[in-house]
Amino acid sequence: MLSLSFAILAAGSAGVPPEPARPTVIAYSTCVAAKHPVEARRFVLHQYGDNWRAADWDYRKLKDGTCVPPQMAKDEAASLRKISGDTLKMALAEALVRRDLAQFDAALITTAQELPNAKLIDQLWKKPEECKNCKAEQLQQLTHARDVFTASLAPHLFSECVVRAEPAKSHDLLMTEPNSASERQAFDVLAPALTKCAKPDQQFSVTRGVLRGFLALYYYRVANAPRVATASAGGVK
């Protein structure tokens, strides 16, 4: 386990079925991305505030049973067919990075606009100090709502931070084979950025697989974000 300072909901919590093994998920998501390239890309790039009905429709289509190997053990095949939306999204992101972005291009990251996550909290809720006419109970509810959403958003902000801080090293990690010595070495090389982007007031332990999934998700999202406007001799583009 890597001990990092950010919050994330743990897989395998009470009432949640265990996720399939990482190599199984990667093989499955690679097949799905090849069969449904448009839906896979759209599903991975879907973020909070986008049309959730469209994402739900894509998720249903992307759970393609034909990508489950027929020789797979019954219990493992069953868990693959019940794969969660979050796990599938991160696995598809990795499949898309490895397929479409295998050649590292620093400009895809360095010229990308900031993703909207950082501004979401203030867009959804007032700051407590701005709620001048709120009663004590309303302030408590407002603060709680902001705290819960901040915790759920933390791994997203953390992952974008790491990808932007070390795009080449993040890419190197995503090109390694899961559970390999090269993956462990890539994590070690990336450790300073992980520490830099972690926030000490949000402690949580996360598996390497989940962390790698988040980094894949945000590498792909940042690489596909709108570009930052740049000044040129002809004006501003």
C-alpha positions as protocol buffer text, in pm:
chain_id: "A"
residue {
  index: 1
  type: MET
  ca { x: 0 y: 0 z: 0 }
}
residue {
  index: 2
  type: LEU
  ca { x: 110 y: 356 z: -65 }
}
residue {
  index: 3
  type: SER
  ca { x: 27 y: 592 z: 217 }
}
residue {
  index: 4
  type: LEU
  ca { x: -74 y: 923 z: 60 }
}
residue {
  index: 5
  type: SER
  ca { x: -250 y: 1231 z: 187 }
}
residue {
  index: 6
  type: PHE
  ca { x: -568 y: 1243 z: -15 }
}
residue {
  index: 7
  type: ALA
  ca { x: -914 y: 1099 z: 30 }
}
residue {
  index: 8
  type: ILE
  ca { x: -1069 y: 829 z: -185 }
}
residue {
  index: 9
  type: LEU
  ca { x: -1347 y: 577 z: -137 }
}
residue {
  index: 10
  type: ALA
  ca { x: -1196 y: 233 z: -88 }
}
residue {
  index: 11
  type: ALA
  ca { x: -1289 y: -49 z: -324 }
}
residue {
  index: 12
  type: GLY
  ca { x: -1418 y: -358 z: -152 }
}
residue {
  index: 13
  type: SER
  ca { x: -1615 y: -174 z: 114 }
}
residue {
  index: 14
  type: ALA
  ca { x: -1903 y: -352 z: 285 }
}
residue {
  index: 15
  type: GLY
  ca { x: -2174 y: -443 z: 35 }
}
residue {
  index: 16
  type: VAL
  ca { x: -1952 y: -373 z: -268 }
}
residue {
  index: 17
  type: PRO
  ca { x: -1847 y: -680 z: -472 }
}
residue {
  index: 18
  type: PRO
  ca { x: -1469 y: -725 z: -515 }
}
residue {
  index: 19
  type: GLU
  ca { x: -1323 y: -593 z: -838 }
}
residue {
  index: 20
  type: PRO
  ca { x: -1156 y: -835 z: -1084 }
}
residue {
  index: 21
  type: ALA
  ca { x: -776 y: -868 z: -1091 }
}
residue {
  index: 22
  type: ARG
  ca { x: -587 y: -588 z: -1263 }
}
residue {
  index: 23
  type: PRO
  ca { x: -455 y: -791 z: -1561 }
}
residue {
  index: 24
  type: THR
  ca { x: -809 y: -916 z: -1623 }
}
residue {
  index: 25
  type: VAL
  ca { x: -953 y: -564 z: -1615 }
}
residue {
  index: 26
  type: ILE
  ca { x: -684 y: -430 z: -1847 }
}
residue {
  index: 27
  type: ALA
  ca { x: -736 y: -707 z: -2102 }
}
residue {
  index: 28
  type: TYR
  ca { x: -1112 y: -651 z: -2086 }
}
residue {
  index: 29
  type: SER
  ca { x: -1090 y: -271 z: -2118 }
}
residue {
  index: 30
  type: THR
  ca { x: -846 y: -300 z: -2411 }
}
residue {
  index: 31
  type: CYS
  ca { x: -1100 y: -516 z: -2593 }
}
residue {
  index: 32
  type: VAL
  ca { x: -1387 y: -281 z: -2506 }
}
residue {
  index: 33
  type: ALA
  ca { x: -1196 y: 30 z: -2620 }
}
residue {
  index: 34
  type: ALA
  ca { x: -1120 y: -137 z: -2952 }
}
residue {
  index: 35
  type: LYS
  ca { x: -1483 y: -238 z: -3010 }
}
residue {
  index: 36
  type: HIS
  ca { x: -1641 y: 87 z: -2891 }
}
residue {
  index: 37
  type: PRO
  ca { x: -1383 y: 365 z: -2947 }
}
residue {
  index: 38
  type: VAL
  ca { x: -1630 y: 656 z: -2958 }
}
residue {
  index: 39
  type: GLU
  ca { x: -1820 y: 555 z: -2645 }
}
residue {
  index: 40
  type: ALA
  ca { x: -1498 y: 469 z: -2458 }
}
residue {
  index: 41
  type: ARG
  ca { x: -1345 y: 810 z: -2526 }
}
residue {
  index: 42
  type: ARG
  ca { x: -1667 y: 991 z: -2436 }
}
residue {
  index: 43
  type: PHE
  ca { x: -1710 y: 791 z: -2114 }
}
residue {
  index: 44
  type: VAL
  ca { x: -1354 y: 857 z: -1998 }
}
residue {
  index: 45
  type: LEU
  ca { x: -1379 y: 1229 z: -2071 }
}
residue {
  index: 46
  type: HIS
  ca { x: -1718 y: 1260 z: -1897 }
}
residue {
  index: 47
  type: GLN
  ca { x: -1687 y: 1472 z: -1583 }
}
residue {
  index: 48
  type: TYR
  ca { x: -1910 y: 1603 z: -1307 }
}
residue {
  index: 49
  type: GLY
  ca { x: -2173 y: 1833 z: -1451 }
}
residue {
  index: 50
  type: ASP
  ca { x: -2180 y: 1667 z: -1794 }
}
residue {
  index: 51
  type: ASN
  ca { x: -2491 y: 1483 z: -1913 }
}
residue {
  index: 52
  type: TRP
  ca { x: -2515 y: 1185 z: -1676 }
}
residue {
  index: 53
  type: ARG
  ca { x: -2778 y: 1009 z: -1887 }
}
residue {
  index: 54
  type: ALA
  ca { x: -2538 y: 994 z: -2182 }
}
residue {
  index: 55
  type: ALA
  ca { x: -2264 y: 857 z: -1955 }
}
residue {
  index: 56
  type: ASP
  ca { x: -2501 y: 594 z: -1814 }
}
residue {
  index: 57
  type: TRP
  ca { x: -2595 y: 486 z: -2166 }
}
residue {
  index: 58
  type: ASP
  ca { x: -2227 y: 460 z: -2263 }
}
residue {
  index: 59
  type: TYR
  ca { x: -2153 y: 259 z: -1948 }
}
residue {
  index: 60
  type: ARG
  ca { x: -2424 y: 8 z: -2032 }
}
residue {
  index: 61
  type: LYS
  ca { x: -2289 y: -36 z: -2385 }
}
residue {
  index: 62
  type: LEU
  ca { x: -1927 y: -55 z: -2269 }
}
residue {
  index: 63
  type: LYS
  ca { x: -2005 y: -346 z: -2035 }
}
residue {
  index: 64
  type: ASP
  ca { x: -1960 y: -571 z: -2336 }
}
residue {
  index: 65
  type: GLY
  ca { x: -1990 y: -938 z: -2246 }
}
residue {
  index: 66
  type: THR
  ca { x: -1819 y: -1042 z: -2569 }
}
residue {
  index: 67
  type: CYS
  ca { x: -1492 y: -908 z: -2425 }
}
residue {
  index: 68
  type: VAL
  ca { x: -1510 y: -1156 z: -2135 }
}
residue {
  index: 69
  type: PRO
  ca { x: -1289 y: -1453 z: -2233 }
}
residue {
  index: 70
  type: PRO
  ca { x: -1506 y: -1767 z: -2257 }
}
residue {
  index: 71
  type: GLN
  ca { x: -1245 y: -1976 z: -2076 }
}
residue {
  index: 72
  type: MET
  ca { x: -1243 y: -1745 z: -1772 }
}
residue {
  index: 73
  type: ALA
  ca { x: -1340 y: -1889 z: -1435 }
}
residue {
  index: 74
  type: LYS
  ca { x: -1709 y: -1841 z: -1356 }
}
residue {
  index: 75
  type: ASP
  ca { x: -1662 y: -1623 z: -1047 }
}
residue {
  index: 76
  type: GLU
  ca { x: -1403 y: -1400 z: -1216 }
}
residue {
  index: 77
  type: ALA
  ca { x: -1624 y: -1360 z: -1524 }
}
residue {
  index: 78
  type: ALA
  ca { x: -1917 y: -1268 z: -1300 }
}
residue {
  index: 79
  type: SER
  ca { x: -1715 y: -997 z: -1123 }
}
residue {
  index: 80
  type: LEU
  ca { x: -1602 y: -861 z: -1460 }
}
residue {
  index: 81
  type: ARG
  ca { x: -1962 y: -833 z: -1581 }
}
residue {
  index: 82
  type: LYS
  ca { x: -2042 y: -637 z: -1262 }
}
residue {
  index: 83
  type: ILE
  ca { x: -1745 y: -404 z: -1295 }
}
residue {
  index: 84
  type: SER
  ca { x: -1816 y: -63 z: -1142 }
}
residue {
  index: 85
  type: GLY
  ca { x: -1836 y: 249 z: -1354 }
}
residue {
  index: 86
  type: ASP
  ca { x: -1535 y: 406 z: -1180 }
}
residue {
  index: 87
  type: THR
  ca { x: -1316 y: 100 z: -1229 }
}
residue {
  index: 88
  type: LEU
  ca { x: -1417 y: 67 z: -1593 }
}
residue {
  index: 89
  type: LYS
  ca { x: -1355 y: 438 z: -1654 }
}
residue {
  index: 90
  type: MET
  ca { x: -1002 y: 423 z: -1514 }
}
residue {
  index: 91
  type: ALA
  ca { x: -922 y: 98 z: -1697 }
}
residue {
  index: 92
  type: LEU
  ca { x: -1049 y: 241 z: -2026 }
}
residue {
  index: 93
  type: ALA
  ca { x: -840 y: 554 z: -1968 }
}
residue {
  index: 94
  type: GLU
  ca { x: -530 y: 340 z: -1936 }
}
residue {
  index: 95
  type: ALA
  ca { x: -620 y: 141 z: -2247 }
}
residue {
  index: 96
  type: LEU
  ca { x: -669 y: 465 z: -2443 }
}
residue {
  index: 97
  type: VAL
  ca { x: -343 y: 617 z: -2316 }
}
residue {
  index: 98
  type: ARG
  ca { x: -146 y: 306 z: -2406 }
}
residue {
  index: 99
  type: ARG
  ca { x: -310 y: 286 z: -2750 }
}
residue {
  index: 100
  type: ASP
  ca { x: -344 y: 650 z: -2858 }
}
residue {
  index: 101
  type: LEU
  ca { x: -77 y: 829 z: -2653 }
}
residue {
  index: 102
  type: ALA
  ca { x: 199 y: 569 z: -2645 }
}
residue {
  index: 103
  type: GLN
  ca { x: 442 y: 824 z: -2791 }
}
residue {
  index: 104
  type: PHE
  ca { x: 509 y: 1083 z: -2522 }
}
residue {
  index: 105
  type: ASP
  ca { x: 432 y: 1441 z: -2623 }
}
residue {
  index: 106
  type: ALA
  ca { x: 501 y: 1691 z: -2345 }
}
residue {
  index: 107
  type: ALA
  ca { x: 302 y: 1966 z: -2519 }
}
residue {
  index: 108
  type: LEU
  ca { x: -21 y: 1771 z: -2477 }
}
residue {
  index: 109
  type: ILE
  ca { x: 12 y: 1826 z: -2103 }
}
residue {
  index: 110
  type: THR
  ca { x: 197 y: 2156 z: -2076 }
}
residue {
  index: 111
  type: THR
  ca { x: -38 y: 2347 z: -2309 }
}
residue {
  index: 112
  type: ALA
  ca { x: -362 y: 2207 z: -2163 }
}
residue {
  index: 113
  type: GLN
  ca { x: -610 y: 2431 z: -1986 }
}
residue {
  index: 114
  type: GLU
  ca { x: -695 y: 2361 z: -1623 }
}
residue {
  index: 115
  type: LEU
  ca { x: -977 y: 2111 z: -1585 }
}
residue {
  index: 116
  type: PRO
  ca { x: -1294 y: 2241 z: -1416 }
}
residue {
  index: 117
  type: ASN
  ca { x: -1260 y: 2035 z: -1096 }
}
residue {
  index: 118
  type: ALA
  ca { x: -1084 y: 2302 z: -892 }
}
residue {
  index: 119
  type: LYS
  ca { x: -1375 y: 2546 z: -932 }
}
residue {
  index: 120
  type: LEU
  ca { x: -1659 y: 2301 z: -880 }
}
residue {
  index: 121
  type: ILE
  ca { x: -1704 y: 2340 z: -505 }
}
residue {
  index: 122
  type: ASP
  ca { x: -1757 y: 2716 z: -517 }
}
residue {
  index: 123
  type: GLN
  ca { x: -1983 y: 2679 z: -821 }
}
residue {
  index: 124
  type: LEU
  ca { x: -2207 y: 2431 z: -640 }
}
residue {
  index: 125
  type: TRP
  ca { x: -2215 y: 2584 z: -293 }
}
residue {
  index: 126
  type: LYS
  ca { x: -2160 y: 2920 z: -135 }
}
residue {
  index: 127
  type: LYS
  ca { x: -1873 y: 2964 z: 103 }
}
residue {
  index: 128
  type: PRO
  ca { x: -2004 y: 2968 z: 463 }
}
residue {
  index: 129
  type: GLU
  ca { x: -1888 y: 3328 z: 510 }
}
residue {
  index: 130
  type: GLU
  ca { x: -2094 y: 3431 z: 206 }
}
residue {
  index: 131
  type: CYS
  ca { x: -2416 y: 3292 z: 351 }
}
residue {
  index: 132
  type: LYS
  ca { x: -2505 y: 3605 z: 548 }
}
residue {
  index: 133
  type: ASN
  ca { x: -2864 y: 3509 z: 629 }
}
residue {
  index: 134
  type: CYS
  ca { x: -2805 y: 3141 z: 700 }
}
residue {
  index: 135
  type: LYS
  ca { x: -2913 y: 3001 z: 1034 }
}
residue {
  index: 136
  type: ALA
  ca { x: -2676 y: 2784 z: 1237 }
}
residue {
  index: 137
  type: GLU
  ca { x: -2830 y: 2460 z: 1108 }
}
residue {
  index: 138
  type: GLN
  ca { x: -2808 y: 2580 z: 748 }
}
residue {
  index: 139
  type: LEU
  ca { x: -2443 y: 2675 z: 794 }
}
residue {
  index: 140
  type: GLN
  ca { x: -2372 y: 2333 z: 941 }
}
residue {
  index: 141
  type: GLN
  ca { x: -2539 y: 2160 z: 645 }
}
residue {
  index: 142
  type: LEU
  ca { x: -2355 y: 2383 z: 398 }
}
residue {
  index: 143
  type: THR
  ca { x: -2019 y: 2315 z: 561 }
}
residue {
  index: 144
  type: HIS
  ca { x: -2085 y: 1941 z: 571 }
}
residue {
  index: 145
  type: ALA
  ca { x: -2184 y: 1933 z: 203 }
}
residue {
  index: 146
  type: ARG
  ca { x: -1868 y: 2121 z: 105 }
}
residue {
  index: 147
  type: ASP
  ca { x: -1650 y: 1894 z: 320 }
}
residue {
  index: 148
  type: VAL
  ca { x: -1797 y: 1574 z: 173 }
}
residue {
  index: 149
  type: PHE
  ca { x: -1758 y: 1697 z: -184 }
}
residue {
  index: 150
  type: THR
  ca { x: -1406 y: 1824 z: -114 }
}
residue {
  index: 151
  type: ALA
  ca { x: -1308 y: 1478 z: 11 }
}
residue {
  index: 152
  type: SER
  ca { x: -1455 y: 1305 z: -294 }
}
residue {
  index: 153
  type: LEU
  ca { x: -1285 y: 1553 z: -528 }
}
residue {
  index: 154
  type: ALA
  ca { x: -943 y: 1528 z: -362 }
}
residue {
  index: 155
  type: PRO
  ca { x: -805 y: 1230 z: -562 }
}
residue {
  index: 156
  type: HIS
  ca { x: -908 y: 1400 z: -885 }
}
residue {
  index: 157
  type: LEU
  ca { x: -726 y: 1723 z: -802 }
}
residue {
  index: 158
  type: PHE
  ca { x: -431 y: 1523 z: -671 }
}
residue {
  index: 159
  type: SER
  ca { x: -402 y: 1318 z: -991 }
}
residue {
  index: 160
  type: GLU
  ca { x: -422 y: 1619 z: -1220 }
}
residue {
  index: 161
  type: CYS
  ca { x: -151 y: 1784 z: -1009 }
}
residue {
  index: 162
  type: VAL
  ca { x: 82 y: 1483 z: -1044 }
}
residue {
  index: 163
  type: VAL
  ca { x: 29 y: 1452 z: -1419 }
}
residue {
  index: 164
  type: ARG
  ca { x: 101 y: 1822 z: -1472 }
}
residue {
  index: 165
  type: ALA
  ca { x: 399 y: 1823 z: -1234 }
}
residue {
  index: 166
  type: GLU
  ca { x: 566 y: 1519 z: -1393 }
}
residue {
  index: 167
  type: PRO
  ca { x: 409 y: 1440 z: -1731 }
}
residue {
  index: 168
  type: ALA
  ca { x: 701 y: 1230 z: -1859 }
}
residue {
  index: 169
  type: LYS
  ca { x: 731 y: 1025 z: -1541 }
}
residue {
  index: 170
  type: SER
  ca { x: 353 y: 976 z: -1527 }
}
residue {
  index: 171
  type: HIS
  ca { x: 362 y: 854 z: -1887 }
}
residue {
  index: 172
  type: ASP
  ca { x: 652 y: 621 z: -1809 }
}
residue {
  index: 173
  type: LEU
  ca { x: 448 y: 467 z: -1529 }
}
residue {
  index: 174
  type: LEU
  ca { x: 146 y: 409 z: -1753 }
}
residue {
  index: 175
  type: MET
  ca { x: 364 y: 234 z: -2011 }
}
residue {
  index: 176
  type: THR
  ca { x: 483 y: -27 z: -1758 }
}
residue {
  index: 177
  type: GLU
  ca { x: 315 y: -362 z: -1707 }
}
residue {
  index: 178
  type: PRO
  ca { x: 96 y: -380 z: -1395 }
}
residue {
  index: 179
  type: ASN
  ca { x: 244 y: -558 z: -1092 }
}
residue {
  index: 180
  type: SER
  ca { x: 590 y: -557 z: -1254 }
}
residue {
  index: 181
  type: ALA
  ca { x: 928 y: -451 z: -1118 }
}
residue {
  index: 182
  type: SER
  ca { x: 931 y: -167 z: -1371 }
}
residue {
  index: 183
  type: GLU
  ca { x: 598 y: -42 z: -1236 }
}
residue {
  index: 184
  type: ARG
  ca { x: 734 y: -38 z: -881 }
}
residue {
  index: 185
  type: GLN
  ca { x: 1043 y: 148 z: -1002 }
}
residue {
  index: 186
  type: ALA
  ca { x: 828 y: 401 z: -1190 }
}
residue {
  index: 187
  type: PHE
  ca { x: 627 y: 466 z: -874 }
}
residue {
  index: 188
  type: ASP
  ca { x: 951 y: 523 z: -683 }
}
residue {
  index: 189
  type: VAL
  ca { x: 1068 y: 774 z: -944 }
}
residue {
  index: 190
  type: LEU
  ca { x: 732 y: 952 z: -926 }
}
residue {
  index: 191
  type: ALA
  ca { x: 731 y: 959 z: -544 }
}
residue {
  index: 192
  type: PRO
  ca { x: 849 y: 1324 z: -505 }
}
residue {
  index: 193
  type: ALA
  ca { x: 557 y: 1446 z: -717 }
}
residue {
  index: 194
  type: LEU
  ca { x: 315 y: 1230 z: -520 }
}
residue {
  index: 195
  type: THR
  ca { x: 440 y: 1385 z: -199 }
}
residue {
  index: 196
  type: LYS
  ca { x: 431 y: 1737 z: -341 }
}
residue {
  index: 197
  type: CYS
  ca { x: 72 y: 1706 z: -463 }
}
residue {
  index: 198
  type: ALA
  ca { x: -59 y: 1536 z: -148 }
}
residue {
  index: 199
  type: LYS
  ca { x: -238 y: 1746 z: 112 }
}
residue {
  index: 200
  type: PRO
  ca { x: -149 y: 1664 z: 474 }
}
residue {
  index: 201
  type: ASP
  ca { x: -502 y: 1727 z: 604 }
}
residue {
  index: 202
  type: GLN
  ca { x: -656 y: 1451 z: 389 }
}
residue {
  index: 203
  type: GLN
  ca { x: -494 y: 1119 z: 482 }
}
residue {
  index: 204
  type: PHE
  ca { x: -586 y: 795 z: 309 }
}
residue {
  index: 205
  type: SER
  ca { x: -426 y: 470 z: 198 }
}
residue {
  index: 206
  type: VAL
  ca { x: -470 y: 365 z: -163 }
}
residue {
  index: 207
  type: THR
  ca { x: -353 y: 66 z: -365 }
}
residue {
  index: 208
  type: ARG
  ca { x: -109 y: 110 z: -649 }
}
residue {
  index: 209
  type: GLY
  ca { x: -373 y: -12 z: -892 }
}
residue {
  index: 210
  type: VAL
  ca { x: -626 y: 256 z: -793 }
}
residue {
  index: 211
  type: LEU
  ca { x: -360 y: 528 z: -796 }
}
residue {
  index: 212
  type: ARG
  ca { x: -241 y: 417 z: -1140 }
}
residue {
  index: 213
  type: GLY
  ca { x: -601 y: 425 z: -1260 }
}
residue {
  index: 214
  type: PHE
  ca { x: -651 y: 782 z: -1142 }
}
residue {
  index: 215
  type: LEU
  ca { x: -325 y: 891 z: -1307 }
}
residue {
  index: 216
  type: ALA
  ca { x: -432 y: 726 z: -1635 }
}
residue {
  index: 217
  type: LEU
  ca { x: -769 y: 901 z: -1614 }
}
residue {
  index: 218
  type: TYR
  ca { x: -615 y: 1242 z: -1567 }
}
residue {
  index: 219
  type: TYR
  ca { x: -333 y: 1192 z: -1813 }
}
residue {
  index: 220
  type: TYR
  ca { x: -595 y: 1123 z: -2079 }
}
residue {
  index: 221
  type: ARG
  ca { x: -825 y: 1406 z: -1970 }
}
residue {
  index: 222
  type: VAL
  ca { x: -547 y: 1665 z: -1956 }
}
residue {
  index: 223
  type: ALA
  ca { x: -406 y: 1550 z: -2290 }
}
residue {
  index: 224
  type: ASN
  ca { x: -751 y: 1601 z: -2443 }
}
residue {
  index: 225
  type: ALA
  ca { x: -835 y: 1929 z: -2268 }
}
residue {
  index: 226
  type: PRO
  ca { x: -872 y: 2258 z: -2461 }
}
residue {
  index: 227
  type: ARG
  ca { x: -541 y: 2430 z: -2523 }
}
residue {
  index: 228
  type: VAL
  ca { x: -417 y: 2740 z: -2340 }
}
residue {
  index: 229
  type: ALA
  ca { x: -434 y: 3053 z: -2553 }
}
residue {
  index: 230
  type: THR
  ca { x: -87 y: 3160 z: -2668 }
}
residue {
  index: 231
  type: ALA
  ca { x: 36 y: 3495 z: -2798 }
}
residue {
  index: 232
  type: SER
  ca { x: 195 y: 3496 z: -3145 }
}
residue {
  index: 233
  type: ALA
  ca { x: 313 y: 3749 z: -3398 }
}
residue {
  index: 234
  type: GLY
  ca { x: -34 y: 3748 z: -3551 }
}
residue {
  index: 235
  type: GLY
  ca { x: -212 y: 3808 z: -3222 }
}
residue {
  index: 236
  type: VAL
  ca { x: -367 y: 3575 z: -2969 }
}
residue {
  index: 237
  type: LYS
  ca { x: -477 y: 3228 z: -3076 }
}
